[in-house]
Structures are given as C-alpha cells and as structure tokens.
Amino acid sequence: MFKSGQIEYFRSSFAEQFEADGDGYLYRKFRKGAPVRVTARERNDFVATFERRYKSAYLTMVIGLFILMVAMVTIAFAAGYDLEKYVVYSVLTCWSSLFLFAHYRIWNAPARALGRRPKLGGERSRAEMRNIMIAEESYLKFVGLLVLFLMLLLNLATQSEPLGYFDMALMTLYIVMIPITAWLILRKWRFDRRNRAS
C-alpha cells in the first residue's frame, strides 16, 4: 500500500480533531470548533475515509504535476523557447490551488456530515488554541524553519544574475518569515518557562 510521510502527517492531524470522551469522541472542527459527540465507529469511519480520499487526491496532484511539467518542457523544447519562471510559477500555483480546494473539502467532511447534530459547548478561545499549538510544537521544528529561511534568503542574495519579480517576492517572504519564526521560538520558550513555574 502506498505510504507517504505527508499523508500520515495529515491523517494524524485530522484524527486529532476527535478527542476521546468516555466511550466515544468529541469532534471539534480544526480542534477549535464547538464539540459534537460521535461514536468510536463514526470516528474510525471518518478517519479511514479521509485517508483514502486524501491519498487519491495527493497521488492525482503528484502525477498531474509531473505530466504538466513534462508537457511544458516538451512544448518549450519543440518551440525553441526557454521556460520563463512566471509560466512555471503560474502553473504550479493553479495546480496547487486545485489540490488545496480538494484538501479543504476532504478535511471538512465530518463538519458537513455532523452539521445538524447538537453542539455540547462553545468553541475554544484563541488563547486556548494558541496554548495548545505552542505546547505541541518543538524547538527543533522552529529552529529548522529558521535555518531554512536563512539559507533560502542567502541563496537568493548571492545570485549573480539580476533578481526578477518572483525572486524579489520570495526574498520579501523570507525576510518577513525569519523574524516571525524567531518570535515563535521566543514565545514557546516563555510558554514553557511559565508552565514550569506553575
């Protein structure tokens, strides 16, 4: 059976929306929404359906992207033109947007199916969600992202060729993400220190 780290990661993240509660589960959309009670069988069915549909969408995305790239290279070679960056980026953006739409539909299947079921409480606050997310993230992940953005920025900054519009946009993104990632590391450190003190 086809396995992928990304598929397993999203399957695990999807399953985390179902929190154990007695002999059943409470479903919270994006882990934030108002809780809805489901049975263990319903939860298992939702997770299995998500894994099957997401796997199909992921494979379609990968295969389709490969076909698109081969087609673009073949057409450019046959016509005697170089592939412009904006053409490649535009194709990638459009194809990725279709995959994200499919991802959103698959992810929200339980919310649609349970839309008429009574809620057992209110949504979690932004502060509650922030604490949950910070507690679960690791320093290794944040530091890895920080190093990645620094390396990508350095790679762009040291290019000998003039930077195009897309390169400038990427450079701006990296410059913005570096302090944000550093701030997240500091925030997690403060969160952990506060929890140790309490």
C-alpha positions as CSV (number, residue, x, y, z in Angstrom):
1,M,0.0,0.0,0.0
2,F,1.3,3.5,-0.9
3,K,2.6,5.4,2.1
4,S,3.8,8.9,2.5
5,G,5.1,10.9,5.4
6,Q,2.8,13.8,4.3
7,I,-0.2,11.6,4.1
8,E,0.5,10.1,7.5
9,Y,1.1,13.6,9.0
10,F,-2.3,14.9,7.7
11,R,-4.1,11.8,8.7
12,S,-2.7,12.2,12.3
13,S,-3.7,15.9,12.3
14,F,-7.2,15.1,11.0
15,A,-7.6,12.4,13.7
16,E,-6.6,14.9,16.4
17,Q,-9.9,16.7,15.8
18,F,-11.6,13.8,17.5
19,E,-10.9,13.9,21.3
20,A,-11.6,10.9,23.4
21,D,-14.6,11.3,25.7
22,G,-15.8,8.3,27.7
23,D,-16.7,5.5,25.3
24,G,-16.9,8.0,22.3
25,Y,-15.3,11.1,20.9
26,L,-15.9,14.8,20.7
27,Y,-15.4,16.2,17.2
28,R,-14.0,19.8,17.0
29,K,-13.5,21.3,13.6
30,F,-9.9,22.3,13.3
31,R,-9.7,21.4,17.0
32,K,-11.3,24.8,17.8
33,G,-15.0,24.4,16.9
34,A,-17.8,23.6,19.2
35,P,-17.7,19.9,20.3
36,V,-20.0,17.4,18.7
37,R,-20.3,13.9,20.1
38,V,-19.6,10.9,17.8
39,T,-19.2,7.2,18.4
40,A,-15.9,5.4,18.1
41,R,-17.2,3.7,14.9
42,E,-18.1,7.0,13.4
43,R,-14.7,8.5,14.2
44,N,-12.9,5.5,12.7
45,D,-15.0,5.7,9.6
46,F,-14.3,9.4,9.2
47,V,-10.5,8.8,9.6
48,A,-10.5,5.9,7.2
49,T,-12.5,7.9,4.6
50,F,-10.2,10.9,5.0
51,E,-7.1,8.7,4.5
52,R,-8.5,7.0,1.4
53,R,-9.7,10.3,-0.3
54,Y,-6.6,12.3,0.7
55,K,-4.3,9.6,-0.7
56,S,-6.2,9.7,-4.0
57,A,-6.1,13.5,-4.2
58,Y,-2.4,13.5,-3.3
59,L,-1.5,10.9,-5.9
60,T,-3.5,12.8,-8.5
61,M,-1.7,16.0,-7.6
62,V,1.8,14.4,-7.9
63,I,1.1,12.6,-11.2
64,G,-0.7,15.6,-12.7
65,L,2.1,17.9,-11.7
66,F,4.6,15.6,-13.3
67,I,2.6,15.4,-16.5
68,L,2.2,19.2,-16.6
69,M,6.0,19.8,-16.1
70,V,6.9,17.2,-18.9
71,A,4.3,18.8,-21.2
72,M,5.7,22.3,-20.6
73,V,9.3,21.2,-21.1
74,T,8.4,19.3,-24.3
75,I,6.4,22.3,-25.8
76,A,9.2,24.7,-24.9
77,F,11.9,22.5,-26.4
78,A,9.8,21.9,-29.6
79,A,9.2,25.6,-30.0
80,G,12.8,26.6,-29.2
81,Y,11.9,28.8,-26.2
82,D,13.2,28.8,-22.7
83,L,10.6,28.2,-19.9
84,E,10.0,31.5,-18.1
85,K,9.8,31.4,-14.4
86,Y,6.5,33.1,-14.3
87,V,5.0,30.4,-16.5
88,V,6.3,27.7,-14.2
89,Y,5.1,29.5,-11.1
90,S,1.7,30.2,-12.6
91,V,1.2,26.5,-13.5
92,L,2.3,25.4,-10.0
93,T,0.1,27.9,-8.3
94,C,-3.0,26.9,-10.3
95,W,-2.4,23.2,-9.8
96,S,-1.7,23.7,-6.1
97,S,-4.9,25.7,-5.7
98,L,-6.9,22.8,-7.1
99,F,-5.3,20.4,-4.7
100,L,-5.9,22.8,-1.7
101,F,-9.6,23.0,-2.7
102,A,-9.8,19.2,-2.7
103,H,-7.9,19.1,0.6
104,Y,-10.3,21.5,2.2
105,R,-13.3,19.6,1.0
106,I,-12.0,16.3,2.3
107,W,-10.9,17.8,5.6
108,N,-14.3,19.3,6.3
109,A,-16.3,16.2,5.5
110,P,-17.1,15.5,9.2
111,A,-18.3,19.1,9.7
112,R,-20.8,18.7,6.8
113,A,-22.0,15.3,8.0
114,L,-22.5,16.4,11.6
115,G,-23.8,19.9,10.8
116,R,-27.3,19.1,12.3
117,R,-26.0,17.3,15.3
118,P,-26.4,19.3,18.6
119,K,-23.3,21.1,20.0
120,L,-22.2,20.2,23.5
121,G,-20.4,23.5,24.3
122,G,-18.8,26.5,22.7
123,E,-15.7,27.0,20.6
124,R,-12.3,27.2,22.1
125,S,-10.9,30.7,22.6
126,R,-7.9,32.0,20.6
127,A,-5.9,31.9,23.8
128,E,-6.7,28.2,24.4
129,M,-5.8,27.3,20.8
130,R,-2.6,29.3,21.0
131,N,-1.5,27.4,24.1
132,I,-2.4,24.1,22.6
133,M,-0.4,24.8,19.4
134,I,2.6,26.2,21.2
135,A,2.7,23.3,23.6
136,E,2.7,20.7,20.8
137,E,5.3,22.3,18.6
138,S,9.0,21.5,19.1
139,Y,12.0,23.8,19.2
140,L,13.6,21.6,16.5
141,K,10.8,22.4,14.1
142,F,11.0,26.1,14.7
143,V,14.8,26.2,14.5
144,G,14.7,24.1,11.3
145,L,12.3,26.6,9.7
146,L,14.5,29.5,10.8
147,V,17.6,27.9,9.3
148,L,15.7,27.0,6.1
149,F,14.5,30.6,5.6
150,L,18.0,31.9,6.3
151,M,19.6,29.5,3.7
152,L,16.9,30.4,1.1
153,L,17.5,34.1,1.7
154,L,21.3,33.7,1.4
155,N,20.9,31.7,-1.8
156,L,18.9,34.5,-3.4
157,A,21.1,37.2,-2.1
158,T,24.2,35.7,-3.5
159,Q,22.9,35.0,-7.0
160,S,25.0,36.7,-9.7
161,E,22.0,37.2,-12.1
162,P,19.6,40.1,-11.6
163,L,16.6,39.1,-9.5
164,G,13.2,39.0,-11.2
165,Y,9.9,40.0,-9.7
166,F,9.2,36.5,-8.4
167,D,12.7,36.3,-6.8
168,M,12.1,39.7,-5.2
169,A,8.7,38.4,-3.9
170,L,10.3,35.3,-2.5
171,M,13.1,37.4,-0.9
172,T,10.4,39.6,0.8
173,L,8.6,36.5,2.1
174,Y,11.8,35.1,3.6
175,I,12.7,38.4,5.2
176,V,9.2,38.5,6.8
177,M,9.3,34.9,7.9
178,I,12.7,35.0,9.6
179,P,11.6,37.4,12.5
180,I,8.2,35.7,12.7
181,T,9.9,32.3,13.3
182,A,12.4,33.8,15.8
183,W,9.4,35.3,17.6
184,L,7.7,31.9,17.8
185,I,10.8,30.4,19.3
186,L,10.8,33.1,22.0
187,R,7.1,32.6,22.6
188,K,7.5,28.9,23.1
189,W,10.3,29.4,25.5
190,R,8.2,31.8,27.5
191,F,5.3,29.4,27.5
192,D,7.5,26.5,28.7
193,R,9.0,28.6,31.4
194,R,5.6,29.8,32.6
195,N,4.4,26.2,32.7
196,R,7.4,25.0,34.7
197,A,7.0,27.9,37.2
198,S,3.3,26.9,37.7
